[in-house]
Amino acid sequence: MTQPTPVTVRTLLLCIAACVPLRPACAATPPVVDSASIVRSLSAPQVSTRGFVVEERPETPAPATASGGRISLDIRFGNDSNRLTPAATAQLAQLGAALNSTTLAHTRFLIAGHTSATGDPRHNQELSESRARSVRSYLVDHYGVDARRLEAAGFGASRPLPQYPGSAVQQRRVEVSALPGNP
């Protein structure tokens, strides 16, 4: 019977390294915000003149920033393009379900594209507009959201998130805000 040839540690590590794809930290798949959370964030706040309701705070913070009929979603695009990534389509499935919910069915929304401060400001402005239109088109084409309910606008790097550097990946985002009036 033949004895197996001993494999050196170095050879073994090289084989493993060749088989395991390495991904940069910024390319990690972002968490997907569920449609119920999106509906809660985009719904008009319930105003009560008598009494109050105390709600338990969640133990973990929500993965998206939401306040007053607005939610910021981590919708990823190809580098320097308006092409949606598979991670973006997963998030847009939840957004499409939320926008089609009975709670939000008669509400208009602004889809606002934002970029980081890296690069030419004019190019970033055009890219943010193109990305917002891409999200709008995807929601209309794939989820049947009435196009009259969705406005798309780009803001380039003019409205940065203050807690992150201007060049941070978190600046590259799409915000959805409820608008006044019916479609």
TORKOL-561401 format. One record per residue (C-alpha): z, x, y; residue in one letter. Coordinates in Angstrom, 2 decimals. Layout:
<atom <Z; X; Y>; "A">
...
! end
This chain:
<atom <0.00; 0.00; 0.00>; "M">
<atom <-0.85; 1.31; 3.45>; "T">
<atom <1.81; 1.86; 6.08>; "Q">
<atom <1.18; 0.37; 9.56>; "P">
<atom <0.47; 2.91; 12.25>; "T">
<atom <3.36; 3.27; 14.68>; "P">
<atom <2.59; 1.88; 18.11>; "V">
<atom <3.98; 3.70; 21.08>; "T">
<atom <5.86; 1.79; 23.72>; "V">
<atom <3.28; 2.79; 26.29>; "R">
<atom <0.40; 1.39; 24.22>; "T">
<atom <2.30; -1.83; 23.64>; "L">
<atom <3.03; -2.26; 27.36>; "L">
<atom <-0.62; -1.64; 28.24>; "L">
<atom <-1.70; -4.32; 25.76>; "C">
<atom <0.78; -6.82; 27.17>; "I">
<atom <-0.21; -6.05; 30.75>; "A">
<atom <-3.89; -6.57; 29.92>; "A">
<atom <-3.19; -10.01; 28.44>; "C">
<atom <-0.81; -11.43; 31.04>; "V">
<atom <-2.45; -12.59; 34.26>; "P">
<atom <-0.49; -11.59; 37.31>; "L">
<atom <-0.26; -14.02; 40.21>; "R">
<atom <1.04; -13.19; 43.67>; "P">
<atom <4.23; -15.03; 44.70>; "A">
<atom <2.40; -17.00; 47.39>; "C">
<atom <-0.03; -18.39; 44.81>; "A">
<atom <2.73; -20.16; 42.88>; "A">
<atom <2.05; -23.84; 42.42>; "T">
<atom <3.89; -25.79; 45.12>; "P">
<atom <6.21; -28.64; 44.09>; "P">
<atom <4.61; -32.08; 44.13>; "V">
<atom <6.35; -34.72; 46.22>; "V">
<atom <6.38; -38.03; 44.33>; "D">
<atom <4.85; -41.21; 45.78>; "S">
<atom <8.21; -43.00; 46.16>; "A">
<atom <9.51; -40.16; 48.36>; "S">
<atom <6.33; -40.27; 50.42>; "I">
<atom <6.66; -44.04; 50.88>; "V">
<atom <10.28; -43.65; 52.04>; "R">
<atom <9.30; -40.92; 54.49>; "S">
<atom <6.37; -42.83; 55.98>; "L">
<atom <8.00; -46.27; 56.12>; "S">
<atom <9.29; -47.62; 59.39>; "A">
<atom <13.02; -47.03; 59.66>; "P">
<atom <15.12; -50.12; 58.98>; "Q">
<atom <17.05; -50.97; 62.14>; "V">
<atom <20.25; -52.89; 61.76>; "S">
<atom <22.37; -54.14; 64.63>; "T">
<atom <25.39; -55.00; 62.50>; "R">
<atom <27.05; -52.80; 59.96>; "G">
<atom <25.82; -49.61; 58.40>; "F">
<atom <24.89; -48.24; 55.01>; "V">
<atom <26.25; -44.99; 53.68>; "V">
<atom <23.92; -43.27; 51.25>; "E">
<atom <24.79; -40.39; 49.00>; "E">
<atom <23.08; -37.17; 50.00>; "R">
<atom <20.83; -35.61; 47.38>; "P">
<atom <22.18; -32.41; 45.84>; "E">
<atom <18.87; -30.61; 46.32>; "T">
<atom <16.82; -30.78; 49.49>; "P">
<atom <13.50; -32.56; 49.38>; "A">
<atom <10.55; -30.18; 48.91>; "P">
<atom <8.76; -31.61; 51.93>; "A">
<atom <9.87; -32.03; 55.50>; "T">
<atom <10.11; -35.65; 56.52>; "A">
<atom <11.44; -37.39; 59.60>; "S">
<atom <10.61; -40.55; 61.52>; "G">
<atom <7.48; -41.76; 59.72>; "G">
<atom <6.09; -38.30; 59.04>; "R">
<atom <5.89; -35.99; 56.05>; "I">
<atom <4.67; -32.42; 55.77>; "S">
<atom <2.99; -31.73; 52.44>; "L">
<atom <2.05; -28.41; 50.87>; "D">
<atom <-1.63; -29.10; 50.23>; "I">
<atom <-3.40; -25.88; 49.27>; "R">
<atom <-7.01; -24.97; 49.97>; "F">
<atom <-9.26; -22.13; 48.93>; "G">
<atom <-8.92; -19.08; 51.14>; "N">
<atom <-10.59; -19.70; 54.51>; "D">
<atom <-12.16; -22.96; 53.27>; "S">
<atom <-11.65; -26.70; 53.13>; "N">
<atom <-12.04; -26.77; 49.32>; "R">
<atom <-9.02; -28.44; 47.69>; "L">
<atom <-7.22; -26.58; 44.90>; "T">
<atom <-6.04; -28.26; 41.66>; "P">
<atom <-2.48; -28.15; 43.03>; "A">
<atom <-3.69; -30.03; 46.12>; "A">
<atom <-5.31; -32.77; 44.05>; "T">
<atom <-2.02; -33.30; 42.18>; "A">
<atom <-0.23; -33.81; 45.52>; "Q">
<atom <-3.04; -36.03; 46.82>; "L">
<atom <-2.70; -38.27; 43.74>; "A">
<atom <0.87; -39.00; 44.83>; "Q">
<atom <-0.17; -39.46; 48.45>; "L">
<atom <-2.99; -41.82; 47.42>; "G">
<atom <-0.56; -43.91; 45.36>; "A">
<atom <1.88; -44.03; 48.29>; "A">
<atom <-0.76; -45.08; 50.82>; "L">
<atom <-1.92; -47.84; 48.46>; "N">
<atom <1.63; -49.15; 47.91>; "S">
<atom <2.46; -52.63; 49.19>; "T">
<atom <4.94; -51.08; 51.63>; "T">
<atom <2.29; -48.96; 53.37>; "L">
<atom <-0.85; -51.02; 52.68>; "A">
<atom <-1.18; -52.24; 56.28>; "H">
<atom <-0.23; -49.02; 58.07>; "T">
<atom <-2.51; -46.53; 59.79>; "R">
<atom <-1.98; -42.79; 59.41>; "F">
<atom <-2.84; -39.52; 61.09>; "L">
<atom <-3.73; -36.67; 58.74>; "I">
<atom <-3.04; -33.50; 60.70>; "A">
<atom <-4.27; -30.11; 59.52>; "G">
<atom <-2.46; -26.92; 60.52>; "H">
<atom <-3.17; -23.22; 59.97>; "T">
<atom <-1.22; -20.01; 60.28>; "S">
<atom <-1.69; -17.84; 63.36>; "A">
<atom <-3.68; -15.24; 61.40>; "T">
<atom <-7.23; -14.84; 62.67>; "G">
<atom <-9.29; -16.19; 65.55>; "D">
<atom <-7.71; -19.26; 67.23>; "P">
<atom <-11.08; -21.05; 67.58>; "R">
<atom <-11.84; -20.52; 63.89>; "H">
<atom <-8.35; -21.74; 62.92>; "N">
<atom <-8.85; -24.88; 65.02>; "Q">
<atom <-12.16; -25.65; 63.30>; "E">
<atom <-10.68; -24.87; 59.87>; "L">
<atom <-7.69; -27.18; 60.43>; "S">
<atom <-10.02; -30.01; 61.51>; "E">
<atom <-12.22; -29.46; 58.47>; "S">
<atom <-9.23; -29.46; 56.12>; "R">
<atom <-7.86; -32.68; 57.60>; "A">
<atom <-11.27; -34.34; 57.14>; "R">
<atom <-11.39; -33.03; 53.57>; "S">
<atom <-8.04; -34.67; 52.75>; "V">
<atom <-9.15; -37.92; 54.42>; "R">
<atom <-12.41; -37.98; 52.46>; "S">
<atom <-10.62; -37.25; 49.19>; "Y">
<atom <-8.18; -40.13; 49.71>; "L">
<atom <-11.01; -42.52; 50.58>; "V">
<atom <-13.30; -41.41; 47.74>; "D">
<atom <-10.75; -41.02; 44.93>; "H">
<atom <-8.05; -43.56; 45.78>; "Y">
<atom <-9.94; -46.21; 47.72>; "G">
<atom <-7.81; -45.90; 50.84>; "V">
<atom <-9.53; -47.82; 53.65>; "D">
<atom <-11.12; -45.22; 55.93>; "A">
<atom <-10.14; -47.31; 58.98>; "R">
<atom <-6.49; -46.59; 58.14>; "R">
<atom <-6.89; -42.80; 58.27>; "L">
<atom <-7.50; -40.59; 61.27>; "E">
<atom <-8.02; -36.85; 60.80>; "A">
<atom <-7.17; -34.20; 63.37>; "A">
<atom <-6.71; -30.45; 63.35>; "G">
<atom <-4.20; -28.50; 65.38>; "F">
<atom <-4.93; -24.93; 64.30>; "G">
<atom <-1.85; -22.78; 64.84>; "A">
<atom <-0.74; -24.66; 67.98>; "S">
<atom <2.16; -26.49; 66.30>; "R">
<atom <3.96; -23.93; 64.13>; "P">
<atom <7.04; -24.63; 62.06>; "L">
<atom <9.76; -22.80; 64.02>; "P">
<atom <11.68; -21.63; 60.95>; "Q">
<atom <8.74; -19.53; 59.64>; "Y">
<atom <6.73; -16.64; 61.11>; "P">
<atom <3.35; -17.61; 62.56>; "G">
<atom <1.48; -15.91; 59.71>; "S">
<atom <3.57; -17.49; 56.90>; "A">
<atom <1.85; -19.54; 54.18>; "V">
<atom <4.14; -22.47; 55.09>; "Q">
<atom <2.24; -22.83; 58.38>; "Q">
<atom <-0.87; -23.79; 56.38>; "R">
<atom <-0.02; -27.42; 55.82>; "R">
<atom <-1.08; -31.03; 56.17>; "V">
<atom <1.18; -33.52; 57.90>; "E">
<atom <0.81; -37.26; 57.46>; "V">
<atom <2.24; -39.50; 60.19>; "S">
<atom <2.39; -43.26; 60.52>; "A">
<atom <0.49; -44.57; 63.55>; "L">
<atom <1.23; -47.74; 65.54>; "P">
<atom <-0.98; -50.79; 65.07>; "G">
<atom <-2.95; -52.26; 62.21>; "N">
<atom <-6.38; -51.09; 61.02>; "P">
! end
